[in-house]
Amino acid sequence: MPATLRGVRRGNAKPRAKAPTSPGKPRASAKGPQAAAKLRAVRVVGLPPKFALIAAGLVFGVGVAVTLATGNRAQALVDNTQTAVAGQSAGLGFRVRKIHVQGASPMAERAVLAAAGLRIGQPILDVDLDGVRRSVESVGWVKEVQIVRLLPDTLVVAVRERETMAVWQNRGRTWVIDANGRPIPEADPGRFPELPLIVGEGANDGAAQILQAVQSRPRLVERLEAIVRVDGRRWDLRLKDGGLVQLPAVEEESALIQLDQLDQRQRILELGFERIDLREPGIIAVRPRGTPPPTPGEPLVSDGA
């Protein structure tokens, strides 16, 4: 008797034919019963799986949008994400180890660093570059600034500094001013003895023009103590020997040319006059020391005398 295996003759065994797949019945996935259950749930609502997934994604997106629509939650989500990323990167060595200030003088560098508010060891990706730039721009020394992040651990604060022009004194207070007459609050006037001194209300606004005219005359500059604004309309030049040169309200350059010519001929700046009056066009009036004031309008020395 031939051997049999579970009721099937060995010699006559044939492969069992596969059952045909019903047209409307999806075939079970090899991923197991969980995937099959999901597909059965899809069939309940009558949608193909592809469209069901798209619909689910849209619903999720709308839900997130509605949730974030109130308050400032969207920004908070972004901030929290950035903070988390910065914290993770800091663990990988992305921390501030070096801070370089470029273009600033030693006196300005301290104010720049204080305004920047940067700390060694903070996560470098957490540094708000625009915020740091705005803070540094508020420093009186700074004309322009650029903040550069060099990964993994370096920040560069590149500064273009304001040029100092003069020391301005008014109502008992003193400032260093730049080329536009703008005070630099962080600058200590006592540390700039080489700068010219201008005095008076509004003197800072017109300082650039008068300084250009005066500083082109070395003999006058070496004797100059201060430039004083008078009545907001003209200038007096106070000399180191106590003398005073009075300039007109207009055509200051012409008056200084007259003074140059007289000084070349008679060394008038070396004679120690108490006052040299250039306020009248074409006339130079001088007052020797210790003499009473002249009659108004009566010059003591005329041009060419």
Buried (B, 14 or more C-beta within 10 A) or exposed (E): EEEEEEEEEEEEEEEEEEEEEEEEEBEEEEEEEEEBEEBEEBBEEEEEEEEBEEEEEEEEEEEEEEEBEEEEEBEEEEEEEBEEBBEEBBEEEBBBEEBEBEBBEEBBBEBBBEBBEBEEEBBBBBBEEEEBBEBBEEBBBBBEBBBEBEEBBBBBBBBBBBEBBBBBBBEEEBBBBBBEBBBBEBBEBEEBEEBBBBBBEBBBBBBBEBBEBBEEBEBBEEBBBBBBBBEEEBBBBBBEBEBBBBBBEEEBEEBBEBBBBBBEEEEBBEBEBBBBBBBBEEBBBBBEEEEEEBEEEEBBBEBEE
